[in-house]
Amino acid sequence: MGLKSDGGSPYIEAAFISRNVGERYREALDEVGRETGYEICVRPSANQDRIGAIARDLTPQAWGPRGEPRIYPEASRGVVQVAVAVAVDEGECWAKAASFEEATGFSIEWTPAGS
């Protein structure tokens, strides 16, 4: 969080793991802005390293993750390549995707390696 100026009025920039997560707090940020007299903006950039770490942590080793997760900030999406030799429970996959979205504001896909 920091005080910034773009040549106009100063504003406070609040950093979150992603803009999507920050915007979940828009109402509270607006209230703080009214109380302080500064507009509060959410930093537009995503913390790709942290998002990738969460993707790795949520991908079970049994799924055979391959390489580093790919993070696409412009699409708010992460992709993890996995081995196809493992049967993945669809319910477990949905639960992990929901956890990822809650933590990062991004969607996640697990795709077969080489695709």
N, CA, C and O atoms as CSV, one atom per row, in Angstrom:
chain,resi,resn,atom,element,x,y,z
A,1,MET,N,N,0.853,-1.162,0.000
A,1,MET,CA,C,0.000,0.000,0.000
A,1,MET,C,C,0.899,1.225,0.000
A,1,MET,O,O,1.898,1.262,0.718
A,2,GLY,N,N,0.557,2.216,-0.791
A,2,GLY,CA,C,1.377,3.405,-0.821
A,2,GLY,C,C,0.662,4.577,-1.456
A,2,GLY,O,O,-0.268,4.410,-2.245
A,3,LEU,N,N,1.116,5.773,-1.093
A,3,LEU,CA,C,0.564,7.004,-1.645
A,3,LEU,C,C,1.223,7.260,-2.989
A,3,LEU,O,O,2.449,7.234,-3.094
A,4,LYS,N,N,0.425,7.506,-4.013
A,4,LYS,CA,C,0.914,7.710,-5.375
A,4,LYS,C,C,0.306,8.992,-5.936
A,4,LYS,O,O,-0.638,9.558,-5.386
A,5,SER,N,N,0.875,9.414,-7.030
A,5,SER,CA,C,0.331,10.553,-7.758
A,5,SER,C,C,0.613,10.346,-9.233
A,5,SER,O,O,1.733,10.009,-9.617
A,6,ASP,N,N,-0.393,10.545,-10.051
A,6,ASP,CA,C,-0.212,10.394,-11.496
A,6,ASP,C,C,-0.216,11.755,-12.189
A,6,ASP,O,O,-0.600,11.871,-13.352
A,7,GLY,N,N,0.213,12.770,-11.466
A,7,GLY,CA,C,0.193,14.118,-12.008
A,7,GLY,C,C,-1.068,14.866,-11.617
A,7,GLY,O,O,-1.137,16.087,-11.750
A,8,GLY,N,N,-2.055,14.144,-11.142
A,8,GLY,CA,C,-3.304,14.751,-10.684
A,8,GLY,C,C,-3.368,14.672,-9.173
A,8,GLY,O,O,-2.403,14.974,-8.470
A,9,SER,N,N,-4.503,14.269,-8.702
A,9,SER,CA,C,-4.702,14.126,-7.260
A,9,SER,C,C,-3.961,12.894,-6.740
A,9,SER,O,O,-3.901,11.868,-7.417
A,10,PRO,N,N,-3.403,13.000,-5.546
A,10,PRO,CA,C,-2.762,11.812,-4.965
A,10,PRO,C,C,-3.826,10.761,-4.618
A,10,PRO,O,O,-4.975,11.081,-4.315
A,11,TYR,N,N,-3.402,9.519,-4.673
A,11,TYR,CA,C,-4.283,8.405,-4.341
A,11,TYR,C,C,-3.468,7.331,-3.633
A,11,TYR,O,O,-2.237,7.338,-3.681
A,12,ILE,N,N,-4.153,6.425,-2.986
A,12,ILE,CA,C,-3.493,5.303,-2.325
A,12,ILE,C,C,-3.651,4.089,-3.213
A,12,ILE,O,O,-4.744,3.783,-3.690
A,13,GLU,N,N,-2.526,3.393,-3.431
A,13,GLU,CA,C,-2.568,2.161,-4.218
A,13,GLU,C,C,-2.430,0.970,-3.271
A,13,GLU,O,O,-1.451,0.860,-2.533
A,14,ALA,N,N,-3.415,0.091,-3.302
A,14,ALA,CA,C,-3.412,-1.105,-2.453
A,14,ALA,C,C,-3.035,-2.308,-3.314
A,14,ALA,O,O,-3.580,-2.495,-4.402
A,15,ALA,N,N,-2.103,-3.117,-2.825
A,15,ALA,CA,C,-1.639,-4.286,-3.565
A,15,ALA,C,C,-2.243,-5.560,-2.982
A,15,ALA,O,O,-2.251,-5.760,-1.767
A,16,PHE,N,N,-2.738,-6.401,-3.849
A,16,PHE,CA,C,-3.278,-7.711,-3.498
A,16,PHE,C,C,-2.609,-8.727,-4.415
A,16,PHE,O,O,-1.853,-8.347,-5.309
A,17,ILE,N,N,-2.873,-9.996,-4.210
A,17,ILE,CA,C,-2.286,-11.028,-5.068
A,17,ILE,C,C,-2.718,-10.817,-6.524
A,17,ILE,O,O,-1.971,-11.133,-7.450
A,18,SER,N,N,-3.912,-10.290,-6.715
A,18,SER,CA,C,-4.384,-9.942,-8.055
A,18,SER,C,C,-5.430,-8.837,-7.931
A,18,SER,O,O,-6.002,-8.612,-6.865
A,19,ARG,N,N,-5.658,-8.166,-9.034
A,19,ARG,CA,C,-6.692,-7.120,-9.057
A,19,ARG,C,C,-8.054,-7.720,-8.712
A,19,ARG,O,O,-8.862,-7.089,-8.031
A,20,ASN,N,N,-8.307,-8.945,-9.187
A,20,ASN,CA,C,-9.591,-9.595,-8.932
A,20,ASN,C,C,-9.837,-9.741,-7.433
A,20,ASN,O,O,-10.943,-9.484,-6.958
A,21,VAL,N,N,-8.821,-10.147,-6.694
A,21,VAL,CA,C,-8.967,-10.283,-5.238
A,21,VAL,C,C,-9.168,-8.906,-4.616
A,21,VAL,O,O,-10.036,-8.740,-3.758
A,22,GLY,N,N,-8.390,-7.928,-5.027
A,22,GLY,CA,C,-8.519,-6.582,-4.486
A,22,GLY,C,C,-9.901,-5.996,-4.677
A,22,GLY,O,O,-10.426,-5.329,-3.785
A,23,GLU,N,N,-10.492,-6.240,-5.828
A,23,GLU,CA,C,-11.818,-5.683,-6.106
A,23,GLU,C,C,-12.899,-6.311,-5.234
A,23,GLU,O,O,-13.983,-5.743,-5.096
A,24,ARG,N,N,-12.627,-7.468,-4.644
A,24,ARG,CA,C,-13.581,-8.056,-3.689
A,24,ARG,C,C,-13.769,-7.141,-2.479
A,24,ARG,O,O,-14.787,-7.198,-1.789
A,25,TYR,N,N,-12.783,-6.312,-2.242
A,25,TYR,CA,C,-12.794,-5.415,-1.080
A,25,TYR,C,C,-13.164,-3.978,-1.469
A,25,TYR,O,O,-12.933,-3.048,-0.696
A,26,ARG,N,N,-13.730,-3.799,-2.651
A,26,ARG,CA,C,-14.026,-2.464,-3.171
A,26,ARG,C,C,-14.853,-1.643,-2.189
A,26,ARG,O,O,-14.537,-0.479,-1.947
A,27,GLU,N,N,-15.888,-2.215,-1.627
A,27,GLU,CA,C,-16.749,-1.457,-0.708
A,27,GLU,C,C,-15.949,-0.944,0.489
A,27,GLU,O,O,-16.072,0.223,0.861
A,28,ALA,N,N,-15.138,-1.803,1.089
A,28,ALA,CA,C,-14.325,-1.399,2.244
A,28,ALA,C,C,-13.279,-0.366,1.827
A,28,ALA,O,O,-13.023,0.586,2.565
A,29,LEU,N,N,-12.676,-0.543,0.661
A,29,LEU,CA,C,-11.672,0.420,0.177
A,29,LEU,C,C,-12.313,1.789,-0.061
A,29,LEU,O,O,-11.733,2.825,0.265
A,30,ASP,N,N,-13.505,1.774,-0.629
A,30,ASP,CA,C,-14.201,3.041,-0.857
A,30,ASP,C,C,-14.524,3.731,0.466
A,30,ASP,O,O,-14.418,4.953,0.572
A,31,GLU,N,N,-14.916,2.959,1.467
A,31,GLU,CA,C,-15.217,3.526,2.786
A,31,GLU,C,C,-13.960,4.151,3.393
A,31,GLU,O,O,-14.012,5.265,3.914
A,32,VAL,N,N,-12.841,3.446,3.327
A,32,VAL,CA,C,-11.577,4.004,3.840
A,32,VAL,C,C,-11.205,5.250,3.047
A,32,VAL,O,O,-10.703,6.222,3.612
A,33,GLY,N,N,-11.445,5.225,1.756
A,33,GLY,CA,C,-11.170,6.399,0.929
A,33,GLY,C,C,-11.985,7.608,1.355
A,33,GLY,O,O,-11.466,8.722,1.422
A,34,ARG,N,N,-13.257,7.388,1.644
A,34,ARG,CA,C,-14.092,8.494,2.119
A,34,ARG,C,C,-13.573,9.033,3.452
A,34,ARG,O,O,-13.566,10.243,3.679
A,35,GLU,N,N,-13.139,8.130,4.327
A,35,GLU,CA,C,-12.648,8.547,5.642
A,35,GLU,C,C,-11.306,9.276,5.566
A,35,GLU,O,O,-11.057,10.189,6.354
A,36,THR,N,N,-10.438,8.883,4.626
A,36,THR,CA,C,-9.103,9.493,4.535
A,36,THR,C,C,-9.045,10.666,3.574
A,36,THR,O,O,-8.140,11.497,3.649
A,37,GLY,N,N,-10.009,10.730,2.672
A,37,GLY,CA,C,-9.993,11.791,1.667
A,37,GLY,C,C,-9.150,11.432,0.441
A,37,GLY,O,O,-8.967,12.263,-0.449
A,38,TYR,N,N,-8.644,10.213,0.392
A,38,TYR,CA,C,-7.870,9.748,-0.765
A,38,TYR,C,C,-8.640,8.654,-1.494
A,38,TYR,O,O,-9.241,7.780,-0.868
A,39,GLU,N,N,-8.614,8.710,-2.820
A,39,GLU,CA,C,-9.140,7.591,-3.598
A,39,GLU,C,C,-8.211,6.404,-3.374
A,39,GLU,O,O,-6.992,6.569,-3.312
A,40,ILE,N,N,-8.781,5.215,-3.253
A,40,ILE,CA,C,-7.960,4.019,-3.100
A,40,ILE,C,C,-8.139,3.156,-4.340
A,40,ILE,O,O,-9.239,2.701,-4.652
A,41,CYS,N,N,-7.029,2.943,-5.039
A,41,CYS,CA,C,-7.014,2.133,-6.255
A,41,CYS,C,C,-6.343,0.799,-5.958
A,41,CYS,O,O,-5.451,0.713,-5.114
A,42,VAL,N,N,-6.779,-0.229,-6.654
A,42,VAL,CA,C,-6.157,-1.544,-6.535
A,42,VAL,C,C,-5.081,-1.640,-7.613
A,42,VAL,O,O,-5.322,-1.347,-8.784
A,43,ARG,N,N,-3.890,-2.056,-7.188
A,43,ARG,CA,C,-2.784,-2.224,-8.146
A,43,ARG,C,C,-3.232,-3.192,-9.242
A,43,ARG,O,O,-3.752,-4.266,-8.943
A,44,PRO,N,N,-3.034,-2.820,-10.503
A,44,PRO,CA,C,-3.524,-3.672,-11.588
A,44,PRO,C,C,-2.700,-4.937,-11.828
A,44,PRO,O,O,-3.203,-5.888,-12.427
A,45,SER,N,N,-1.460,-4.967,-11.377
A,45,SER,CA,C,-0.618,-6.131,-11.662
A,45,SER,C,C,-0.884,-7.268,-10.682
A,45,SER,O,O,-1.304,-7.047,-9.546
A,46,ALA,N,N,-0.632,-8.484,-11.145
A,46,ALA,CA,C,-0.800,-9.681,-10.321
A,46,ALA,C,C,0.559,-10.167,-9.845
A,46,ALA,O,O,1.566,-9.985,-10.530
A,47,ASN,N,N,0.586,-10.784,-8.676
A,47,ASN,CA,C,1.809,-11.376,-8.137
A,47,ASN,C,C,1.932,-12.778,-8.743
A,47,ASN,O,O,1.485,-13.766,-8.160
A,48,GLN,N,N,2.546,-12.835,-9.923
A,48,GLN,CA,C,2.616,-14.090,-10.668
A,48,GLN,C,C,3.407,-15.167,-9.938
A,48,GLN,O,O,3.070,-16.347,-10.033
A,49,ASP,N,N,4.452,-14.783,-9.211
A,49,ASP,CA,C,5.228,-15.776,-8.468
A,49,ASP,C,C,4.364,-16.451,-7.414
A,49,ASP,O,O,4.387,-17.675,-7.281
A,50,ARG,N,N,3.605,-15.662,-6.666
A,50,ARG,CA,C,2.751,-16.220,-5.613
A,50,ARG,C,C,1.621,-17.054,-6.211
A,50,ARG,O,O,1.282,-18.110,-5.677
A,51,ILE,N,N,1.049,-16.598,-7.294
A,51,ILE,CA,C,-0.023,-17.347,-7.955
A,51,ILE,C,C,0.513,-18.691,-8.447
A,51,ILE,O,O,-0.150,-19.717,-8.296
A,52,GLY,N,N,1.713,-18.688,-9.036
A,52,GLY,CA,C,2.335,-19.937,-9.483
A,52,GLY,C,C,2.609,-20.880,-8.328
A,52,GLY,O,O,2.423,-22.090,-8.456
A,53,ALA,N,N,3.053,-20.332,-7.190
A,53,ALA,CA,C,3.324,-21.161,-6.011
A,53,ALA,C,C,2.038,-21.820,-5.508
A,53,ALA,O,O,2.048,-22.988,-5.119
A,54,ILE,N,N,0.943,-21.078,-5.515
A,54,ILE,CA,C,-0.335,-21.649,-5.078
A,54,ILE,C,C,-0.783,-22.738,-6.044
A,54,ILE,O,O,-1.300,-23.772,-5.619
A,55,ALA,N,N,-0.587,-22.513,-7.345
A,55,ALA,CA,C,-0.927,-23.538,-8.344
A,55,ALA,C,C,-0.120,-24.811,-8.105
A,55,ALA,O,O,-0.663,-25.913,-8.172
A,56,ARG,N,N,1.174,-24.663,-7.826
A,56,ARG,CA,C,2.012,-25.836,-7.533
A,56,ARG,C,C,1.530,-26.549,-6.272
A,56,ARG,O,O,1.432,-27.776,-6.242
A,57,ASP,N,N,1.228,-25.768,-5.228
A,57,ASP,CA,C,0.799,-26.357,-3.957
A,57,ASP,C,C,-0.524,-27.117,-4.092
A,57,ASP,O,O,-0.724,-28.129,-3.420
A,58,LEU,N,N,-1.415,-26.645,-4.940
A,58,LEU,CA,C,-2.720,-27.292,-5.100
A,58,LEU,C,C,-2.697,-28.484,-6.053
A,58,LEU,O,O,-3.665,-29.242,-6.111
A,59,THR,N,N,-1.611,-28.659,-6.798
A,59,THR,CA,C,-1.516,-29.757,-7.755
A,59,THR,C,C,-0.843,-30.954,-7.087
A,59,THR,O,O,0.353,-30.908,-6.801
A,60,PRO,N,N,-1.597,-32.023,-6.838
A,60,PRO,CA,C,-1.004,-33.185,-6.180
A,60,PRO,C,C,0.125,-33.804,-7.010
A,60,PRO,O,O,0.054,-33.840,-8.239
A,61,GLN,N,N,1.144,-34.281,-6.340
A,61,GLN,CA,C,2.246,-34.953,-7.034
A,61,GLN,C,C,1.737,-36.167,-7.804
A,61,GLN,O,O,2.306,-36.529,-8.833
A,62,ALA,N,N,0.676,-36.794,-7.318
A,62,ALA,CA,C,0.107,-37.964,-7.989
A,62,ALA,C,C,-0.403,-37.634,-9.393
A,62,ALA,O,O,-0.532,-38.520,-10.237
A,63,TRP,N,N,-0.692,-36.354,-9.635
A,63,TRP,CA,C,-1.151,-35.945,-10.963
A,63,TRP,C,C,0.014,-35.766,-11.929
A,63,TRP,O,O,-0.197,-35.595,-13.130
A,64,GLY,N,N,1.230,-35.805,-11.418
A,64,GLY,CA,C,2.422,-35.703,-12.268
A,64,GLY,C,C,2.629,-34.339,-12.878
A,64,GLY,O,O,2.732,-34.229,-14.100
A,65,PRO,N,N,2.697,-33.276,-12.059
A,65,PRO,CA,C,2.913,-31.942,-12.630
A,65,PRO,C,C,4.206,-31.883,-13.431
A,65,PRO,O,O,5.218,-32.464,-13.037
A,66,ARG,N,N,4.168,-31.187,-14.542
A,66,ARG,CA,C,5.314,-31.053,-15.435
A,66,ARG,C,C,5.679,-29.585,-15.582
A,66,ARG,O,O,4.864,-28.789,-16.047
A,67,GLY,N,N,6.883,-29.222,-15.195
A,67,GLY,CA,C,7.354,-27.850,-15.359
A,67,GLY,C,C,6.670,-26.875,-14.418
A,67,GLY,O,O,5.955,-27.263,-13.494
A,68,GLU,N,N,6.907,-25.620,-14.677
A,68,GLU,CA,C,6.331,-24.543,-13.872
A,68,GLU,C,C,4.939,-24.189,-14.382
A,68,GLU,O,O,4.675,-24.277,-15.581
A,69,PRO,N,N,4.049,-23.791,-13.478
A,69,PRO,CA,C,2.735,-23.325,-13.930
A,69,PRO,C,C,2.888,-22.108,-14.850
A,69,PRO,O,O,3.783,-21.282,-14.672
A,70,ARG,N,N,2.020,-22.026,-15.803
A,70,ARG,CA,C,1.978,-20.857,-16.690
A,70,ARG,C,C,0.883,-19.937,-16.180
A,70,ARG,O,O,-0.247,-20.366,-15.951
A,71,ILE,N,N,1.226,-18.675,-16.004
A,71,ILE,CA,C,0.273,-17.698,-15.477
A,71,ILE,C,C,-0.017,-16.682,-16.586
A,71,ILE,O,O,0.903,-16.119,-17.180
A,72,TYR,N,N,-1.291,-16.459,-16.854
A,72,TYR,CA,C,-1.740,-15.527,-17.887
A,72,TYR,C,C,-2.560,-14.419,-17.222
A,72,TYR,O,O,-3.784,-14.519,-17.133
A,73,PRO,N,N,-1.881,-13.355,-16.753
A,73,PRO,CA,C,-2.592,-12.288,-16.026
A,73,PRO,C,C,-3.718,-11.640,-16.829
A,73,PRO,O,O,-4.768,-11.314,-16.276
A,74,GLU,N,N,-3.504,-11.454,-18.124
A,74,GLU,CA,C,-4.519,-10.779,-18.940
A,74,GLU,C,C,-5.805,-11.594,-19.031
A,74,GLU,O,O,-6.875,-11.035,-19.275
A,75,ALA,N,N,-5.712,-12.905,-18.840
A,75,ALA,CA,C,-6.874,-13.789,-18.871
A,75,ALA,C,C,-7.282,-14.251,-17.466
A,75,ALA,O,O,-8.244,-15.004,-17.315
A,76,SER,N,N,-6.550,-13.799,-16.443
A,76,SER,CA,C,-6.800,-14.228,-15.058
A,76,SER,C,C,-6.871,-15.752,-14.971
A,76,SER,O,O,-7.834,-16.325,-14.462
A,77,ARG,N,N,-5.807,-16.391,-15.490
A,77,ARG,CA,C,-5.827,-17.851,-15.607
A,77,ARG,C,C,-4.442,-18.427,-15.356
A,77,ARG,O,O,-3.426,-17.833,-15.719
A,78,GLY,N,N,-4.423,-19.591,-14.728
A,78,GLY,CA,C,-3.206,-20.357,-14.555
A,78,GLY,C,C,-3.367,-21.711,-15.206
A,78,GLY,O,O,-4.461,-22.275,-15.214
A,79,VAL,N,N,-2.273,-22.246,-15.760
A,79,VAL,CA,C,-2.307,-23.555,-16.405
A,79,VAL,C,C,-1.148,-24.380,-15.861
A,79,VAL,O,O,-0.003,-23.929,-15.836
A,80,VAL,N,N,-1.469,-25.604,-15.422
A,80,VAL,CA,C,-0.459,-26.536,-14.944
A,80,VAL,C,C,-0.518,-27.768,-15.835
A,80,VAL,O,O,-1.572,-28.387,-15.982
A,81,GLN,N,N,0.616,-28.122,-16.427
A,81,GLN,CA,C,0.656,-29.339,-17.238
A,81,GLN,C,C,0.896,-30.528,-16.318
A,81,GLN,O,O,1.732,-30.479,-15.416
A,82,VAL,N,N,0.135,-31.609,-16.569
A,82,VAL,CA,C,0.230,-32.818,-15.754
A,82,VAL,C,C,0.335,-34.043,-16.656
A,82,VAL,O,O,-0.025,-34.001,-17.833
A,83,ALA,N,N,0.837,-35.142,-16.076
A,83,ALA,CA,C,0.891,-36.408,-16.801
A,83,ALA,C,C,-0.532,-36.917,-16.998
A,83,ALA,O,O,-1.395,-36.692,-16.149
A,84,VAL,N,N,-0.777,-37.587,-18.090
A,84,VAL,CA,C,-2.132,-38.090,-18.361
A,84,VAL,C,C,-2.329,-39.507,-17.843
A,84,VAL,O,O,-3.431,-40.045,-17.950
A,85,ALA,N,N,-1.285,-40.130,-17.282
A,85,ALA,CA,C,-1.380,-41.518,-16.832
A,85,ALA,C,C,-2.190,-41.665,-15.552
A,85,ALA,O,O,-2.473,-42.786,-15.129
A,86,VAL,N,N,-2.561,-40.568,-14.935
A,86,VAL,CA,C,-3.254,-40.613,-13.651
A,86,VAL,C,C,-4.720,-40.217,-13.847
A,86,VAL,O,O,-5.018,-39.200,-14.473
A,87,ALA,N,N,-5.617,-41.021,-13.313
A,87,ALA,CA,C,-7.036,-40.674,-13.348
A,87,ALA,C,C,-7.294,-39.618,-12.275
A,87,ALA,O,O,-6.967,-39.822,-11.105
A,88,VAL,N,N,-7.874,-38.505,-12.671
A,88,VAL,CA,C,-8.130,-37.404,-11.745
A,88,VAL,C,C,-9.613,-37.379,-11.401
A,88,VAL,O,O,-10.464,-37.360,-12.290
A,89,ASP,N,N,-9.913,-37.379,-10.115
A,89,ASP,CA,C,-11.289,-37.304,-9.645
A,89,ASP,C,C,-11.842,-35.919,-9.981
A,89,ASP,O,O,-11.262,-34.906,-9.590
A,90,GLU,N,N,-12.956,-35.875,-10.701
A,90,GLU,CA,C,-13.521,-34.595,-11.143
A,90,GLU,C,C,-13.939,-33.719,-9.963
A,90,GLU,O,O,-13.759,-32.502,-9.999
A,91,GLY,N,N,-14.497,-34.333,-8.917
A,91,GLY,CA,C,-14.888,-33.566,-7.731
A,91,GLY,C,C,-13.688,-32.928,-7.055
A,91,GLY,O,O,-13.755,-31.776,-6.625
A,92,GLU,N,N,-12.592,-33.668,-6.959
A,92,GLU,CA,C,-11.365,-33.122,-6.367
A,92,GLU,C,C,-10.833,-31.971,-7.217
A,92,GLU,O,O,-10.366,-30.960,-6.692
A,93,CYS,N,N,-10.910,-32.137,-8.521
A,93,CYS,CA,C,-10.445,-31.097,-9.440
A,93,CYS,C,C,-11.263,-29.817,-9.253
A,93,CYS,O,O,-10.696,-28.727,-9.180
A,94,TRP,N,N,-12.585,-29.940,-9.174
A,94,TRP,CA,C,-13.455,-28.771,-8.978
A,94,TRP,C,C,-13.151,-28.084,-7.656
A,94,TRP,O,O,-13.103,-26.856,-7.588
A,95,ALA,N,N,-12.946,-28.877,-6.598
A,95,ALA,CA,C,-12.657,-28.311,-5.275
A,95,ALA,C,C,-11.334,-27.544,-5.294
A,95,ALA,O,O,-11.234,-26.457,-4.724
A,96,LYS,N,N,-10.331,-28.107,-5.945
A,96,LYS,CA,C,-9.033,-27.436,-6.030
A,96,LYS,C,C,-9.135,-26.159,-6.862
A,96,LYS,O,O,-8.521,-25.146,-6.529
A,97,ALA,N,N,-9.905,-26.211,-7.937
A,97,ALA,CA,C,-10.093,-25.021,-8.773
A,97,ALA,C,C,-10.794,-23.918,-7.988
A,97,ALA,O,O,-10.449,-22.744,-8.124
A,98,ALA,N,N,-11.778,-24.289,-7.167
A,98,ALA,CA,C,-12.485,-23.301,-6.350
A,98,ALA,C,C,-11.546,-22.698,-5.308
A,98,ALA,O,O,-11.599,-21.494,-5.056
A,99,SER,N,N,-10.698,-23.508,-4.706
A,99,SER,CA,C,-9.716,-23.004,-3.733
A,99,SER,C,C,-8.739,-22.041,-4.397
A,99,SER,O,O,-8.384,-21.011,-3.823
A,100,PHE,N,N,-8.308,-22.382,-5.608
A,100,PHE,CA,C,-7.375,-21.529,-6.344
A,100,PHE,C,C,-8.025,-20.184,-6.660
A,100,PHE,O,O,-7.407,-19.134,-6.484
A,101,GLU,N,N,-9.260,-20.221,-7.122
A,101,GLU,CA,C,-9.966,-18.985,-7.463
A,101,GLU,C,C,-10.167,-18.113,-6.226
A,101,GLU,O,O,-10.014,-16.894,-6.290
A,102,GLU,N,N,-10.507,-18.732,-5.116
A,102,GLU,CA,C,-10.701,-17.981,-3.879
A,102,GLU,C,C,-9.399,-17.301,-3.443
A,102,GLU,O,O,-9.413,-16.145,-3.019
A,103,ALA,N,N,-8.287,-18.012,-3.546
A,103,ALA,CA,C,-6.998,-17.489,-3.091
A,103,ALA,C,C,-6.396,-16.460,-4.034
A,103,ALA,O,O,-5.713,-15.536,-3.593
A,104,THR,N,N,-6.647,-16.615,-5.334
A,104,THR,CA,C,-5.919,-15.798,-6.319
A,104,THR,C,C,-6.793,-14.902,-7.185
A,104,THR,O,O,-6.306,-13.923,-7.749
A,105,GLY,N,N,-8.076,-15.226,-7.297
A,105,GLY,CA,C,-8.935,-14.502,-8.234
A,105,GLY,C,C,-8.779,-14.989,-9.664
A,105,GLY,O,O,-9.374,-14.421,-10.579
A,106,PHE,N,N,-7.983,-16.040,-9.867
A,106,PHE,CA,C,-7.723,-16.605,-11.190
A,106,PHE,C,C,-8.397,-17.976,-11.302
A,106,PHE,O,O,-8.648,-18.645,-10.300
A,107,SER,N,N,-8.682,-18.374,-12.537
A,107,SER,CA,C,-9.097,-19.744,-12.788
A,107,SER,C,C,-7.842,-20.589,-13.001
A,107,SER,O,O,-6.756,-20.053,-13.219
A,108,ILE,N,N,-7.995,-21.891,-12.937
A,108,ILE,CA,C,-6.861,-22.790,-13.157
A,108,ILE,C,C,-7.299,-23.942,-14.040
A,108,ILE,O,O,-8.439,-24.401,-13.978
A,109,GLU,N,N,-6.376,-24.392,-14.855
A,109,GLU,CA,C,-6.609,-25.567,-15.699
A,109,GLU,C,C,-5.447,-26.514,-15.506
A,109,GLU,O,O,-4.298,-26.096,-15.365
A,110,TRP,N,N,-5.766,-27.807,-15.502
A,110,TRP,CA,C,-4.739,-28.832,-15.520
A,110,TRP,C,C,-4.847,-29.488,-16.881
A,110,TRP,O,O,-5.882,-30.070,-17.207
A,111,THR,N,N,-3.794,-29.403,-17.682
A,111,THR,CA,C,-3.823,-29.930,-19.040
A,111,THR,C,C,-2.777,-31.019,-19.197
A,111,THR,O,O,-1.757,-31.004,-18.508
A,112,PRO,N,N,-3.018,-31.963,-20.097
A,112,PRO,CA,C,-2.015,-33.004,-20.341
A,112,PRO,C,C,-0.718,-32.398,-20.868
A,112,PRO,O,O,-0.745,-31.522,-21.733
A,113,ALA,N,N,0.410,-32.860,-20.353
A,113,ALA,CA,C,1.712,-32.372,-20.819
A,113,ALA,C,C,1.836,-32.576,-22.319
A,113,ALA,O,O,1.428,-33.605,-22.857
A,114,GLY,N,N,2.395,-31.594,-22.976
A,114,GLY,CA,C,2.585,-31.668,-24.413
A,114,GLY,C,C,1.421,-31.156,-25.226
A,114,GLY,O,O,1.473,-31.169,-26.456
A,115,SER,N,N,0.368,-30.705,-24.563
A,115,SER,CA,C,-0.772,-30.194,-25.346
A,115,SER,C,C,-0.751,-28.695,-25.431
A,115,SER,O,O,-1.633,-28.099,-26.050
